[in-house]
Amino acid sequence: MARPMSYKRPKNLKKTLLRLGHYLGGHKLAMAAVAVLVVVSSGANIMGTYLLKPVINRFIVPGDLEGLLRAVVMMGIMYGLGALATLGYNQIMVRTAQQVVAQIRRDLFTHTQTLPLQYFDARTHGELMSHFTNDVDAVTEALNNSFAMLIQSFVMVTGTIVMLVVLDWRLSIIVIAFLLVMLAVILYSGRRSKAYYTSQQANLADLNGFVEEMVAGQKVEKVFHHEEADFQEFCRRNEALRQSGTRAFRYSGMMIPTVVSLSYFNYALSACIGGMFVLGGLTDLGSLSSYLVYVRQSAMPMNQFTQQSNFLMNALSGAERIFDMMDVQSEVDQGDVTLVQVRRGADGALEPCQGYTGEFAWRCPTGEGAELVPLRGDVRFHDVTFSYVPGRPVLRGVSLYAKPGQKIAFVGSTGAGKTTIINLITRFYEVEEGSITYDGIDLRRIRKADLRRSLSVVVQDTHLFTGTVADNIRYGRLDATDEEVRQAAVLANADSFIRRLPHGYDTVLTGDGDNLSQGQRQLIAIARAAVARPPVFILDEATSSIDTRTEKLIERGLDTLMEGRTVFVIAHRLSTVRNANAIMVVEQGEIMERGDHQELLDQRGRYFQLYTGQAQLS
């Protein structure tokens, strides 16, 4: 018997069943075939046992060997059909379950890609991944086993009780009484052990999280000589897990021997009383033989039904969490302005074209068709206010502009609102008050996919995907050729170290590029942005993990790359923003100072204090 599951009953069972039924609805014939084959399999088992009665009474007792052989053949055919039915419904159910789960997983992933960034910011990676792993696995397990097993157990329990009553209603009173006692034991033990299993799972998660932290932080632990204290903490958590596990297995372990003992006692009592009935002429030997086999197998389907009900509830709880995530509203996008490649016609007018020309335009629908507005990279904030948490604004009335081809730098303390400005330009978040225009077009009119296609962002926390170095660079533009990938790497000053890797550009990166240094990972990220050839660049602490010598080499390459393009830079190293056309000093959600490097030094304000070391960024 499987251990009781630690599950939470779905909050809305009916809704969850309907949603799951929607996925199963595309496989109605397969599910109907499974139900029929399960009934055939269970029916063959039940009827095969009942046939013991005529076999004993008509052939064994009279000594009819020829009739006995015919009866055995008939029973063999019946059990063979039952076995074929079992094989059939198992194969159909496995194939159907995998198709349904694949569709659920596909829909979940598709919807996940449409969710707004704030949804991911508010949840841990583990919480999100649990929907694709634990919850999907629970649904898979239930569809593979529980659906057919529940039908089979129900048919077996119902059929067995009916046949017991048919064979001898007087003995059935004893059996039914024992079955009720067994059910009470199963429910009581399951309820108690479930509570302790829940506690055990919580303690196990707590212990695993602690061990993971200690393994990841071995250097810090050893530097501060914290081994003994961490060992004591491990022992405390380990002891809590031991106690909850002991209590959980105490009840679940008691369930099996108790039910088995009750079933043996029930069998022995039924055999003794039934034997007296045979001797007294109240029943025949064949009926008693069939009856005792039914008694022997009566406990198993009841146990299975209880356990599969738990598995099913666990699966429905997981399905509910999956469907709840699917019900989260997708990122809203009502933009109607799109980005198109253009070229100059013979008359100098812009016209859409295929292939890369280096020129882009916004296609703005009008009442009479569409207007092409050249993409120049003119970004302007108009009295913008924004807050992540209502009532606690991060930006307060921010107004700024970046003319085409300008390099705009943001400096300021951590949490001042610099990255928030970038998040609003990319429309990861929406403006609360005020507006942002891009080439004179309200940012909210531009479709998000087209807006982000016009941008290339390099962030401080570099993320590399599993694949070759070339694949990671090409992620910026999937149709980039090998030569374009190499040129982007040269521009980012990454070509030299890439060529020294074991397989050069074909070196496979795994684990977010763990086999590279942080600086090398960031160089690849810059190359990825470079290969996209966007009109607007955003560098969010892009060179924070690179030494100053490499940084100067990259800056020379980026200067060539950024020529004619609008660039937004967030930097802690003030030396990297000296050549910016405009530097914005952001503090507490407001722009305190603005101007170029020399102008800000002449103002002798916050920037002057930071640059001369009289103040520090925090």
C-alpha positions as CSV (number, residue, x, y, z in Angstrom):
1,M,0.0,0.0,0.0
2,A,1.3,3.4,-0.9
3,R,1.8,6.0,1.8
4,P,-0.9,8.7,2.2
5,M,-0.3,11.7,0.1
6,S,0.3,15.1,1.6
7,Y,-2.2,17.1,-0.5
8,K,-4.5,20.1,-0.2
9,R,-8.0,19.7,-1.5
10,P,-8.6,22.0,-4.5
11,K,-10.3,25.2,-3.5
12,N,-12.8,24.9,-6.4
13,L,-13.1,21.2,-7.2
14,K,-15.9,21.6,-9.8
15,K,-14.0,24.3,-11.8
16,T,-10.8,22.3,-11.8
17,L,-12.6,19.1,-12.9
18,L,-14.3,21.0,-15.8
19,R,-10.9,22.5,-16.9
20,L,-9.2,19.1,-16.8
21,G,-12.2,17.6,-18.5
22,H,-11.8,20.2,-21.3
23,Y,-8.3,18.7,-22.0
24,L,-9.7,15.1,-21.8
25,G,-12.6,16.1,-24.1
26,G,-10.4,15.8,-27.1
27,H,-9.8,12.1,-26.3
28,K,-13.4,11.0,-25.6
29,L,-13.1,7.8,-27.6
30,A,-9.9,6.8,-25.9
31,M,-11.3,7.5,-22.4
32,A,-14.5,5.6,-23.2
33,A,-12.4,2.7,-24.5
34,V,-10.4,2.8,-21.2
35,A,-13.6,2.7,-19.1
36,V,-15.0,-0.2,-21.1
37,L,-11.8,-2.2,-21.0
38,V,-11.4,-1.6,-17.2
39,V,-14.9,-2.9,-16.7
40,V,-14.1,-6.0,-18.9
41,S,-10.9,-6.6,-16.9
42,S,-12.6,-6.3,-13.6
43,G,-15.6,-8.2,-14.7
44,A,-13.4,-11.1,-15.9
45,N,-11.8,-11.2,-12.5
46,I,-15.1,-11.2,-10.6
47,M,-16.8,-13.7,-12.9
48,G,-13.7,-16.0,-12.9
49,T,-14.0,-16.3,-9.2
50,Y,-17.7,-17.0,-9.3
51,L,-17.1,-19.8,-11.8
52,L,-15.3,-21.8,-9.0
53,K,-18.8,-22.6,-7.7
54,P,-20.1,-24.6,-10.7
55,V,-16.6,-26.1,-11.4
56,I,-16.5,-27.6,-7.9
57,N,-20.2,-28.5,-7.6
58,R,-20.6,-29.9,-11.2
59,F,-17.2,-31.4,-12.1
60,I,-14.9,-31.8,-9.1
61,V,-17.3,-33.3,-6.6
62,P,-18.9,-35.7,-9.1
63,G,-15.5,-36.5,-10.6
64,D,-16.2,-35.3,-14.2
65,L,-12.7,-34.9,-15.5
66,E,-13.8,-34.1,-19.1
67,G,-16.2,-31.4,-17.9
68,L,-13.5,-30.0,-15.5
69,L,-11.1,-29.6,-18.5
70,R,-13.7,-27.7,-20.5
71,A,-14.5,-25.5,-17.5
72,V,-10.8,-24.8,-16.9
73,V,-10.4,-23.9,-20.6
74,M,-13.4,-21.5,-20.4
75,M,-12.0,-19.9,-17.3
76,G,-8.6,-19.6,-19.0
77,I,-10.2,-17.8,-21.9
78,M,-12.1,-15.5,-19.6
79,Y,-8.9,-14.6,-17.6
80,G,-7.0,-14.2,-20.9
81,L,-9.6,-11.7,-22.1
82,G,-9.3,-9.9,-18.8
83,A,-5.5,-9.8,-19.2
84,L,-5.8,-8.5,-22.8
85,A,-8.3,-5.8,-21.6
86,T,-5.8,-4.8,-18.8
87,L,-3.0,-4.5,-21.4
88,G,-5.2,-2.6,-23.7
89,Y,-6.4,0.1,-21.2
90,N,-3.0,0.5,-19.8
91,Q,-1.5,1.2,-23.3
92,I,-4.4,3.6,-24.2
93,M,-4.3,5.4,-20.9
94,V,-0.5,5.9,-21.0
95,R,-0.6,7.3,-24.5
96,T,-3.7,9.5,-23.8
97,A,-2.2,10.8,-20.5
98,Q,1.0,11.8,-22.2
99,Q,-0.8,13.6,-25.0
100,V,-3.0,15.5,-22.4
101,V,-0.1,16.4,-20.2
102,A,2.0,17.6,-23.2
103,Q,-0.9,19.9,-24.2
104,I,-1.2,21.2,-20.7
105,R,2.5,21.8,-20.5
106,R,2.6,23.5,-23.9
107,D,-0.3,25.8,-23.0
108,L,1.3,26.6,-19.6
109,F,4.6,27.5,-21.3
110,T,2.9,29.5,-24.0
111,H,1.0,31.5,-21.4
112,T,4.0,32.0,-19.2
113,Q,5.7,33.8,-22.1
114,T,2.9,36.3,-22.2
115,L,2.9,37.2,-18.5
116,P,4.1,40.7,-17.4
117,L,7.5,41.1,-15.8
118,Q,6.0,42.0,-12.4
119,Y,4.4,38.6,-12.1
120,F,7.9,37.0,-12.2
121,D,9.3,39.7,-9.9
122,A,6.7,38.8,-7.2
123,R,7.5,35.0,-7.2
124,T,10.6,32.9,-6.7
125,H,12.0,30.7,-9.5
126,G,11.3,27.6,-7.5
127,E,7.6,28.5,-7.1
128,L,7.2,29.0,-10.8
129,M,9.2,25.9,-11.7
130,S,7.1,23.8,-9.4
131,H,4.2,24.2,-11.8
132,F,6.2,22.6,-14.6
133,T,7.6,19.9,-12.4
134,N,5.7,18.9,-9.3
135,D,2.2,19.9,-10.4
136,V,2.5,18.5,-13.9
137,D,4.0,15.3,-12.5
138,A,1.1,14.9,-10.2
139,V,-1.4,15.3,-13.1
140,T,0.7,12.8,-15.1
141,E,0.7,10.2,-12.3
142,A,-3.0,10.5,-11.8
143,L,-3.9,10.2,-15.5
144,N,-1.5,7.3,-15.9
145,N,-2.8,5.3,-13.0
146,S,-5.5,6.8,-10.9
147,F,-8.2,7.2,-13.5
148,A,-8.3,3.6,-14.6
149,M,-7.5,2.3,-11.1
150,L,-10.4,4.2,-9.5
151,I,-12.8,2.7,-12.0
152,Q,-11.3,-0.8,-11.5
153,S,-11.4,-0.5,-7.7
154,F,-15.0,0.8,-7.7
155,V,-16.1,-2.1,-10.0
156,M,-14.2,-4.6,-7.9
157,V,-15.5,-3.4,-4.6
158,T,-19.1,-3.2,-5.8
159,G,-18.9,-6.4,-7.8
160,T,-17.3,-8.3,-4.9
161,I,-19.9,-7.1,-2.3
162,V,-22.7,-8.0,-4.7
163,M,-21.3,-11.5,-5.4
164,L,-20.8,-12.1,-1.6
165,V,-24.5,-11.2,-1.0
166,V,-25.6,-13.4,-3.9
167,L,-23.5,-16.4,-2.7
168,D,-24.5,-16.2,1.0
169,W,-26.2,-13.1,2.5
170,R,-25.8,-14.4,6.1
171,L,-22.0,-14.7,5.8
172,S,-21.9,-11.3,4.1
173,I,-23.0,-9.6,7.2
174,I,-19.8,-10.6,8.9
175,V,-17.6,-9.6,5.9
176,I,-19.3,-6.2,5.4
177,A,-18.8,-5.5,9.1
178,F,-15.1,-6.2,8.8
179,L,-14.9,-4.1,5.6
180,L,-16.4,-1.2,7.5
181,V,-13.9,-1.6,10.3
182,M,-11.0,-1.8,7.7
183,L,-12.3,1.4,6.0
184,A,-12.4,3.2,9.4
185,V,-8.8,2.1,10.1
186,I,-7.7,3.3,6.6
187,L,-9.4,6.7,7.0
188,Y,-8.2,7.3,10.5
189,S,-4.6,6.3,9.8
190,G,-4.6,8.2,6.6
191,R,-5.9,11.3,8.2
192,R,-3.4,11.2,11.0
193,S,-0.4,10.3,8.9
194,K,-1.3,12.9,6.3
195,A,-1.0,15.6,8.9
196,Y,2.4,14.3,9.9
197,Y,3.5,13.9,6.3
198,T,2.6,17.5,5.6
199,S,4.9,18.5,8.6
200,Q,7.6,16.1,7.3
201,Q,7.5,17.7,3.8
202,A,7.9,21.2,5.3
203,N,10.8,20.0,7.5
204,L,12.4,18.3,4.5
205,A,12.1,21.4,2.4
206,D,13.6,23.4,5.3
207,L,16.5,21.0,5.6
208,N,17.2,20.8,1.9
209,G,17.2,24.6,1.6
210,F,19.6,24.9,4.4
211,V,22.0,22.3,2.9
212,E,21.8,24.0,-0.5
213,E,22.7,27.3,1.1
214,M,25.6,25.8,3.0
215,V,27.0,24.0,-0.1
216,A,26.7,27.2,-2.2
217,G,28.3,29.3,0.6
218,Q,31.2,27.1,1.5
219,K,33.8,29.9,1.0
220,V,31.9,32.2,3.3
221,E,31.4,29.5,5.9
222,K,35.1,28.6,6.0
223,V,36.3,32.3,6.0
224,F,34.2,33.1,9.1
225,H,34.8,29.7,10.8
226,H,31.1,29.0,11.0
227,E,31.3,25.2,10.6
228,E,30.3,24.3,14.2
229,A,27.4,26.7,14.4
230,D,26.1,25.5,11.0
231,F,26.5,21.9,12.1
232,Q,24.4,22.6,15.2
233,E,21.7,24.3,13.0
234,F,21.8,21.3,10.7
235,C,21.3,18.9,13.6
236,R,18.3,20.9,14.9
237,R,16.6,20.8,11.5
238,N,17.5,17.2,11.0
239,E,16.0,16.2,14.4
240,A,12.8,18.0,13.5
241,L,12.6,16.0,10.3
242,R,13.3,12.8,12.1
243,Q,10.5,13.4,14.6
244,S,7.9,14.3,12.0
245,G,9.0,11.4,9.8
246,T,8.8,8.9,12.7
247,R,5.2,10.0,13.5
248,A,4.2,9.9,9.9
249,F,5.5,6.4,9.3
250,R,4.2,5.2,12.7
251,Y,0.6,5.7,11.5
252,S,1.1,4.8,7.8
253,G,3.1,1.7,8.8
254,M,0.4,0.6,11.3
255,M,-2.2,0.7,8.6
256,I,-0.9,-2.2,6.4
257,P,-0.5,-4.8,9.2
258,T,-3.8,-3.8,10.8
259,V,-5.8,-4.1,7.6
260,V,-4.0,-7.3,6.6
261,S,-4.6,-8.8,10.1
262,L,-8.3,-7.9,9.9
263,S,-8.6,-9.4,6.5
264,Y,-6.9,-12.7,7.7
265,F,-9.2,-12.8,10.7
266,N,-12.2,-12.1,8.5
267,Y,-11.1,-14.9,6.2
268,A,-10.6,-17.3,9.0
269,L,-13.9,-16.5,10.6
270,S,-15.8,-16.7,7.3
271,A,-14.1,-20.1,6.6
272,C,-15.0,-21.5,10.0
273,I,-18.7,-20.4,9.9
274,G,-19.0,-21.3,6.2
275,G,-17.6,-24.8,6.9
276,M,-20.3,-25.2,9.6
277,F,-22.9,-24.0,7.0
278,V,-21.6,-26.7,4.6
279,L,-21.8,-29.4,7.2
280,G,-25.3,-28.3,8.2
281,G,-26.5,-28.3,4.6
282,L,-27.0,-24.5,4.6
283,T,-24.7,-24.0,1.6
284,D,-22.7,-26.0,-0.8
285,L,-18.9,-26.5,-1.1
286,G,-18.6,-24.6,-4.4
287,S,-20.4,-21.6,-3.1
288,L,-18.1,-21.5,0.0
289,S,-15.0,-21.8,-2.2
290,S,-16.0,-18.9,-4.4
291,Y,-17.1,-17.0,-1.3
292,L,-13.8,-17.4,0.5
293,V,-11.8,-16.2,-2.6
294,Y,-14.0,-13.1,-2.7
295,V,-13.4,-12.5,1.0
296,R,-9.7,-12.9,0.4
297,Q,-9.6,-10.3,-2.3
298,S,-12.1,-7.8,-0.8
299,A,-9.7,-5.7,1.1
300,M,-7.3,-4.9,-1.8
301,P,-9.7,-2.9,-4.0
302,M,-10.8,-0.9,-0.9
303,N,-7.2,0.0,-0.1
304,Q,-6.6,0.9,-3.7
305,F,-9.7,3.0,-4.0
306,T,-8.7,5.0,-0.9
307,Q,-5.1,5.5,-2.1
308,Q,-6.1,6.5,-5.6
309,S,-8.6,9.0,-4.3
310,N,-5.7,10.6,-2.5
311,F,-3.6,10.6,-5.6
312,L,-6.4,12.1,-7.6
313,M,-7.0,14.9,-5.0
314,N,-3.3,15.6,-5.1
315,A,-3.4,15.8,-8.9
316,L,-6.4,18.0,-8.9
317,S,-4.7,20.3,-6.5
318,G,-1.7,20.5,-8.8
319,A,-4.0,21.0,-11.8
320,E,-5.7,23.9,-10.0
321,R,-2.4,25.6,-9.4
322,I,-1.5,25.2,-13.1
323,F,-4.9,26.6,-14.2
324,D,-4.6,29.5,-11.7
325,M,-1.3,30.4,-13.4
326,M,-3.0,30.1,-16.8
327,D,-5.7,32.5,-15.6
328,V,-3.2,35.2,-14.8
329,Q,-3.9,38.1,-17.2
330,S,-1.4,38.3,-20.0
331,E,0.7,41.3,-20.6
332,V,-1.6,44.0,-22.0
333,D,-0.7,45.3,-25.4
334,Q,-3.0,47.5,-27.3
335,G,-0.4,49.1,-29.6
336,D,-1.1,49.4,-33.3
337,V,2.2,50.9,-34.4
338,T,4.7,48.4,-35.9
339,L,8.4,48.5,-36.9
340,V,9.3,47.8,-40.5
341,Q,12.5,47.7,-42.5
342,V,12.6,50.6,-45.1
343,R,14.7,51.9,-47.9
344,R,14.8,55.1,-49.8
345,G,13.0,55.1,-53.1
346,A,14.1,56.9,-56.3
347,D,12.1,59.9,-55.1
348,G,13.8,59.8,-51.6
349,A,10.6,58.6,-50.0
350,L,10.6,55.7,-47.5
351,E,9.2,52.4,-48.6
352,P,8.9,49.0,-46.7
353,C,11.3,46.3,-47.9
354,Q,12.7,42.9,-47.0
355,G,16.3,42.3,-45.7
356,Y,18.5,44.5,-43.6
357,T,19.1,48.0,-44.8
358,G,20.1,49.7,-41.6
359,E,17.0,51.9,-41.8
360,F,13.8,51.4,-39.9
361,A,10.5,53.2,-39.7
362,W,7.4,53.1,-37.5
363,R,4.2,52.2,-39.5
364,C,1.5,54.3,-37.9
365,P,-2.1,53.4,-39.0
366,T,-4.1,56.4,-40.1
367,G,-7.7,56.9,-41.3
368,E,-6.6,56.6,-44.9
369,G,-3.9,53.9,-44.6
370,A,-0.6,54.1,-42.8
371,E,2.2,56.7,-42.3
372,L,5.9,55.8,-42.1
373,V,7.7,57.7,-39.4
374,P,11.6,57.3,-39.6
375,L,13.0,55.6,-36.5
376,R,15.5,58.1,-35.2
377,G,15.8,57.1,-31.6
378,D,14.3,60.3,-30.1
379,V,13.1,59.3,-26.6
380,R,11.4,61.8,-24.2
381,F,9.9,61.5,-20.8
382,H,7.1,63.9,-20.0
383,D,6.4,64.4,-16.3
384,V,6.5,60.6,-15.6
385,T,5.5,59.2,-12.2
386,F,5.7,55.5,-11.4
387,S,5.5,53.2,-8.4
388,Y,5.9,49.4,-8.0
389,V,3.8,49.5,-4.8
390,P,0.8,51.9,-4.8
391,G,1.4,54.9,-2.7
392,R,5.2,54.6,-2.8
393,P,6.4,56.3,-6.0
394,V,9.8,55.3,-7.3
395,L,9.8,58.1,-9.9
396,R,8.3,61.5,-9.3
397,G,7.6,63.8,-12.2
398,V,10.6,62.8,-14.3
399,S,11.1,64.7,-17.5
400,L,14.1,64.1,-19.8
401,Y,14.9,63.7,-23.5
402,A,17.5,61.8,-25.6
403,K,17.9,63.2,-29.1
404,P,18.9,60.8,-31.9
405,G,22.4,59.6,-31.6
406,Q,22.9,61.0,-28.1
407,K,24.5,59.0,-25.3
408,I,22.5,59.6,-22.1
409,A,24.0,58.4,-18.8
410,F,22.2,57.9,-15.4
411,V,24.1,57.9,-12.2
412,G,22.9,57.8,-8.6
413,S,22.5,55.7,-5.5
414,T,21.1,52.2,-5.5
415,G,17.3,52.3,-5.5
416,A,17.3,55.9,-6.9
417,G,15.2,54.8,-9.9
418,K,17.8,54.5,-12.7
419,T,16.8,50.9,-13.7
420,T,13.1,51.8,-13.4
421,I,13.6,54.4,-16.1
422,I,15.0,51.7,-18.4
423,N,12.1,49.3,-17.5
424,L,9.6,52.0,-18.6
425,I,11.4,52.5,-21.9
426,T,11.2,48.8,-22.6
427,R,7.6,48.7,-21.4
428,F,8.4,46.0,-18.8
429,Y,6.2,48.3,-16.7
430,E,3.6,50.9,-17.7
431,V,3.7,54.6,-16.8
432,E,1.2,55.6,-14.2
433,E,1.2,59.3,-14.9
434,G,2.7,61.4,-17.7
435,S,3.9,59.8,-20.9
436,I,6.9,58.6,-22.9
437,T,7.3,59.3,-26.6
438,Y,9.5,57.5,-29.1
439,D,10.1,59.6,-32.2
440,G,7.0,61.6,-31.3
441,I,4.8,58.5,-30.9
442,D,3.3,57.7,-27.5
443,L,5.1,54.5,-26.3
444,R,1.8,52.9,-25.4
445,R,0.8,53.0,-29.1
446,I,3.8,50.9,-30.2
447,R,3.4,47.1,-30.0
448,K,5.7,45.7,-27.4
449,A,7.3,43.2,-29.6
450,D,8.2,45.9,-32.2
451,L,9.3,48.3,-29.5
452,R,11.7,45.8,-28.0
453,R,12.9,44.8,-31.5
454,S,14.2,48.4,-31.8
455,L,16.1,48.1,-28.5
456,S,19.1,46.0,-27.4
457,V,19.6,45.7,-23.6
458,V,22.7,44.5,-21.7
459,V,22.0,44.1,-18.0
460,Q,24.3,43.6,-15.1
461,D,23.0,40.1,-14.2
462,T,24.0,38.3,-17.4
463,H,22.1,35.2,-18.4
464,L,23.5,32.7,-20.9
465,F,21.6,29.8,-22.3
466,T,22.6,26.2,-22.7
467,G,24.2,26.0,-26.1
468,T,27.4,27.0,-27.9
469,V,29.0,30.4,-27.6
470,A,27.9,31.2,-31.1
471,D,24.3,30.3,-30.3
472,N,24.3,32.6,-27.3
473,I,25.6,35.5,-29.4
474,R,23.2,34.7,-32.2
475,Y,20.3,34.9,-29.7
476,G,20.4,38.6,-30.4
477,R,19.4,38.0,-34.0
478,L,18.7,34.4,-35.0
479,D,19.4,35.0,-38.7
480,A,22.9,36.4,-38.1
481,T,25.6,34.6,-40.1
482,D,28.7,33.1,-38.5
483,E,30.8,36.1,-39.8
484,E,28.4,38.5,-38.2
485,V,28.6,36.7,-35.0
486,R,32.4,36.8,-35.1
487,Q,32.3,40.5,-36.0
488,A,30.0,41.2,-33.0
489,A,32.4,39.3,-30.7
490,V,35.4,41.3,-32.1
491,L,33.5,44.5,-31.4
492,A,32.8,43.5,-27.8
493,N,36.4,42.4,-27.4
494,A,35.3,38.8,-26.8
495,D,36.8,37.2,-29.9
496,S,40.3,36.7,-28.4
497,F,39.1,34.7,-25.3
498,I,36.5,32.8,-27.3
499,R,39.1,31.6,-29.7
500,R,41.1,30.3,-26.7
501,L,38.2,28.1,-25.5
502,P,38.4,24.4,-26.1
503,H,36.2,24.5,-29.2
504,G,36.2,28.2,-29.9
505,Y,32.8,29.5,-30.9
506,D,31.4,25.9,-30.8
507,T,32.2,25.5,-27.1
508,V,29.1,24.4,-25.3
509,L,28.0,26.6,-22.3
510,T,26.0,25.0,-19.5
511,G,24.8,26.2,-16.1
512,D,24.4,29.8,-17.2
513,G,28.0,29.8,-18.4
514,D,29.6,28.6,-15.1
515,N,32.7,27.6,-17.0
516,L,33.4,31.3,-17.8
517,S,34.3,34.2,-15.6
518,Q,31.7,36.8,-14.9
519,G,33.6,39.3,-17.1
520,Q,33.7,36.8,-20.0
521,R,30.0,36.2,-19.6
522,Q,29.3,39.9,-19.8
523,L,31.4,40.2,-22.9
524,I,29.3,37.6,-24.6
525,A,26.2,39.4,-23.6
526,I,27.5,42.6,-25.1
527,A,28.3,40.8,-28.3
528,R,24.8,39.4,-28.3
529,A,23.4,43.0,-28.1
530,A,25.8,44.1,-30.8
531,V,24.8,41.4,-33.3
532,A,21.2,42.6,-33.0
533,R,22.2,46.0,-34.7
534,P,19.3,47.9,-32.9
535,P,18.7,51.7,-33.3
536,V,18.7,52.1,-29.5
537,F,21.2,50.6,-27.0
538,I,20.6,50.3,-23.3
539,L,23.5,49.4,-21.0
540,D,22.5,48.7,-17.4
541,E,25.8,48.3,-15.5
542,A,27.0,46.4,-18.6
543,T,30.7,46.7,-17.7
544,S,30.5,46.4,-13.9
545,S,32.2,42.9,-13.9
546,I,35.0,43.8,-16.3
547,D,38.4,45.2,-15.4
548,T,39.2,48.8,-16.3
549,R,41.6,47.8,-19.1
550,T,39.1,45.6,-20.9
551,E,36.5,48.2,-20.3
552,K,38.4,50.8,-22.2
553,L,38.8,48.4,-25.1
554,I,35.1,47.6,-25.1
555,E,34.2,51.3,-25.0
556,R,36.2,51.9,-28.1
557,G,34.3,49.1,-29.9
558,L,31.0,50.3,-28.5
559,D,31.7,53.9,-29.7
560,T,31.9,52.5,-33.2
561,L,28.8,50.4,-32.7
562,M,26.8,53.2,-31.1
563,E,27.6,55.8,-33.8
564,G,24.4,57.3,-34.9
565,R,22.4,55.4,-32.3
566,T,20.7,56.6,-29.2
567,V,22.3,55.1,-26.1
568,F,21.2,54.9,-22.4
569,V,23.8,54.0,-19.9
570,I,23.5,53.2,-16.2
571,A,26.9,53.1,-14.5
572,H,28.5,53.2,-11.1
573,R,31.9,53.9,-12.5
574,L,31.8,57.6,-13.3
575,S,34.8,57.3,-15.6
576,T,32.6,55.4,-18.1
577,V,30.1,58.2,-18.6
578,R,32.5,61.1,-19.1
579,N,31.9,61.2,-22.9
580,A,28.1,61.1,-22.5
581,N,26.2,63.9,-24.2
582,A,24.1,64.3,-21.0
583,I,24.4,62.9,-17.5
584,M,21.4,62.6,-15.3
585,V,22.0,62.4,-11.5
586,V,19.0,60.5,-10.1
587,E,18.2,60.5,-6.4
588,Q,15.0,59.4,-4.7
589,G,13.1,59.2,-7.9
590,E,13.9,62.6,-9.2
591,I,16.6,64.1,-11.5
592,M,18.7,66.3,-9.3
593,E,21.2,67.5,-11.9
594,R,21.7,67.2,-15.6
595,G,24.4,68.2,-18.1
596,D,27.6,66.9,-19.6
597,H,30.6,66.0,-17.6
598,Q,32.2,69.4,-17.5
599,E,28.9,71.3,-16.9
600,L,28.2,69.1,-13.8
601,L,31.6,69.5,-12.4
602,D,31.2,73.3,-12.8
603,Q,28.0,73.1,-10.8
604,R,29.9,71.6,-7.9
605,G,26.8,69.7,-6.8
606,R,26.1,66.0,-6.2
607,Y,28.0,64.8,-9.3
608,F,31.0,66.9,-8.4
609,Q,31.0,65.3,-4.9
610,L,30.8,61.8,-6.4
611,Y,33.4,62.4,-9.0
612,T,36.0,63.9,-6.6
613,G,35.3,61.3,-3.9
614,Q,33.7,63.7,-1.5
615,A,30.6,61.4,-1.6
616,Q,30.0,57.8,-2.6
617,L,27.3,55.9,-4.4
618,S,25.5,53.6,-2.0
